[in-house]
Amino acid sequence: MPEPAAEIRLAADDVRRLVDEQHPSFVGEVRLFSHGWDNDLFRLGDTWAVRLPRRRAAAGLITHEQRWLPELSPRLPVPTPVPAAVGLPTDEFPWRWSIVPWLPGSRLADLSPGERDGAAGDVAATLAALHVPAPADAPRNPHRGIALHERDARTRELLAGDPSLLDLWRAGVAAPPWRGAAVWVHGDVHPGNLVGERGRLTGVLDFGDVCAGDPACDLAIAWTAFTAVGRVRMRTALGERYDTATWTRARAWAAVFAVLLAGTRDPGFREVAAHARAELLREA
């Protein structure tokens, strides 16, 4: 599945102008860091970053981060990019945007699977801290945290070219659904949204898909990031917190991430996609 096209393209000068107009106390050189699936990220000096939606469908995701990340971050054992300043729409840029702290470390997507295994325990601790019952007004997400049957038709189409992954999806759909309270779900836990150094997790990025629901989609990281060694570490650290059905649904989500990430321009994401597919089929 190819990345969606940007509807607005900003250059560093455009972002510098937005920052100067609304938050002039944030000084420093502005330079493009990356074009993501939903957002563009610009460095701002050495300690800040500017995160801006690149298409209308992603504009609401920034709002979710701005609303909920200040409440969620204190309960997590690793840093997150809590917005330090909120940008408002202008005639030049029609959506909200954020200035966030720059988290040090390398994307796990840019490390080898063996290096990523070292962070498995930290990832488990972070997900355990996040996956607690969410309040009634927590956002719902039509794409993540939902019962698998709700996205069965479009996912079967997505996986139609890979029968082996499609079988894993079918098994997830057939598994019993999440029957507990709706918990906080990150919604996009993959190696591109986790940073680490020296074998430890040092931050979790991109909370745009945060929602209340079934945590299985977050547990897909067991296959997208880790080898069998890391999965054992992760599952051992989590103990009996999740039942067999939840792990079966998590494997189904990992199949989805494998195909989605394979369609991106990012070579690190494509490596993650190939790794996830190999790990899933090795266990099949």
N, C-alpha and C positions, 0 to 999 in steps of 0.2 A: 504494500500500500504506500504510494508516494506521499511525501510531505505536502501539506496544503500550501498553496501559494500565499505570499504576503499580500495584503491589501493596502498597506502603507509601508513605505520604505523610508527610514530616517538615516541620515548621516550623522557623524559625530558632532558637526556644527549645529545641526537641528536640536540634538539632545542638550548640548551646552546652552543653547538659547532657552530651552524649556526650563532647565535648572536655574539659570540666571534670573528668569522672570518670576519663578515661584519659590525657589529655595536658594537664594544667592549666598547663603553662608556655607554651602557645600562647594568648595573650590577644588581645583585640580584639573589636570588634563582629562578630557573625555575621549575614549577610543573604543571602537567596536571590539567586542570579545567574541560573540557568537550570535548566529541566527538559529533560534530553536524552532520547534514544531509550532508553538503558540506565541512565543515572545522573543524579542531581541534583547540582548544583554550587552551593556556598555560598561567598561571600567570607568570609574570616576576617581582620579587620583589613585592612591595605593590602598585605601581602606574602604572604599565604597563602590557600589555598582548601581546602575540604573536599569530597571526592568520595565519594558514597555510591550504591550500586546502588538502583534503584527497582523491581526485579523479580528474582525468583529466578534466572531464566535468565542474568542479567548478573552474578550474584555471583561466578562463577568468573573473569570477565574482570578484575575488580579484583585477584584473586590473581595472575593472569598479570602484570599491571603491577608488582605488589609484588615478584614473584620476578625478573623479567627486565629491567625498565627500569634498575635500577642497573648492570647489566652492559652494556646496549646504549647508554645515553646517552653515555658517554665517547668512543665512536667516532664520534658524529655531530657535524656542524659547527655545529649550532644547539641551543639549550637544549630540554630536555624536562621535564615535571613529575615528576621522580623523587620518590617518596614520602619525605617527611621524617619521618613518623610513621605507624604502622599502627594502625588501630582494630580491636579484636576484637569478636566478636558479644556481645550482651547480651540480657537478657529483652526489652528495649525495641526493639532493632534486631538481627536475627538473622544479619547478614552482616558480613564484613570491610569496612573503609572506609579511606580515606587522607587525610592532610593533605599537601598538595603546594604547591610554590611557585607563586605567581601570575606568569604570564609576561606581560610588557607587550606591547602591540601590539593591532591590530585583527584580527578574524577575516578571512581572505581572502574569506569569503562575504559580508562586509559592504562590500567594495570593488568597484569597477567592474572588468569584465574587463580593460580597458586597464591599470588600476593593478595588477592581479594579474600581468600579463605581466612586470612588472619583477622578480618573484620567481622566474621560471622557472629561471634558472641555479642559484639557491640550492636550489630543490626538487630539481633534477637532482643536485647534489652530495650532498644529504642522502640521496636514494634510493640513489645509488651507494655511499655509505658503509654504508648499512644492508644492502643486498642482497649479503651475503657468506654462505658456507656456515654453516648453523646446526648446533649440536651435536645429537647423537642424542636427547637428552632435551628438546629444544625442543618446545613444544606444537604439536599439530596442530589445525586448525580445520575443522569440517565445512562451513563456509560461505565461507571465504576461503582463497586460496592453493592451492586444489584444482584438479584437472583439470576443465575445463568440463563434460565429459560427466557428471560426478558430480552436477551440479546442473541438468542439462538439462531434466528434466521440470518441476520447479517453476519454473524460470526462463521456460520457454515459456509457462506459465500466467500468470506475472507480466507478461510482455510481450505477451500475446495481444491486448490492445486497441490496440497500436501496431505494425502490421505492419512499418514501416520499421526500428524498433529491433529487432524480432524477426529481421529479415534479418541485421542486424549480429551478433546473438547466434549465429545459425546459422553464419555465416562463422567466428566464433571457435571454435565447437565443431569445425568441419571442419578448422581449422588444426592443424598438428603440435603436440603437447603439449610442455611444458617437459621437456627431457631432461638438464639439468644437475643438479648437487647441489641439494638443497632449501636455499633461502636464507632468511634472515630477511625476513619480510614484515610490514609494519605492519598491513595488512588493512583499514584504513578511512581511506585518504588521500583526503580531499576538502576543499574550501575551508573547511568548518566546523571542521576539525581542524588547520588551519594558521593561524599568526598572523604578522603582518608590520607593518612601518611604513616609510615613505619608500622604497617599492619594493624592500625586502629582506625575506626570510624571517627571523623572529625566534624562532620556536618551532614545535614539532610536539606536538600534544596527543593524548590518547586512544589509548593503546597496548593497550586491552583485547583487541583481536582479534589481537594479535601472534602469529605462528606461523611455522613452517617450511613452505616450499612454493614455488609458482610466483609470481614477482614481478609478473606481468601485472596483477593487480588494483590494485597501487599505481600503476602507470603510467597508469591511467585518469584521473589528475589532469590529463593533457595536454589532455583535452577538458572535464572538469568545471570546471577553473579558467581555462584560457587560451584566447586567440584563436589564429588561425593563426600570428601573430607569436610568441607565447609558446611555442607547440608547436615551432616551428623552433628557438628558443633552447634549449629543453629537450633536444630530440633532438640538436642539435649538441653540447651540453655532454656528453651521454652517449656520443656517438660510436657505435662499433660494438658497444657492450656487449650490446645486445639485438637479436635477429634479427627478420626481418619477421614471422614467425609469432607472436612474443611481442607485437609491436605490434598484430597483428590480434586476439589474445586480449584485449589491453588495451582496444581499442575495444569489444569485446563487454562487458567489465566496465563501461565507461563508460555503456553503454546501461542496465545494471542499476542503477547509481547514479542515473541520470537519473530512473528511475521510482521508486526508493525515496525519494529526496529530495523528489520532487514530492508525496508523501503526508504530509509533515510539517506541523506548525503553524508552523514557523519561516519567516518571509518571506524571509530570506536564503537558506535552503536551497531554497525554491521557485524563487527567481531562478536559483540554480546549476543546478537541474534543467532549467529552460527554456533556459538558456545551453548546457548540455551537449547537449541534444537538437538545438538549432539547429546547433551546431558539428559534431556527428556527421553530420547529414543534409547539411550543406554539403559535406562530403567524400565522401559516399556516391556 
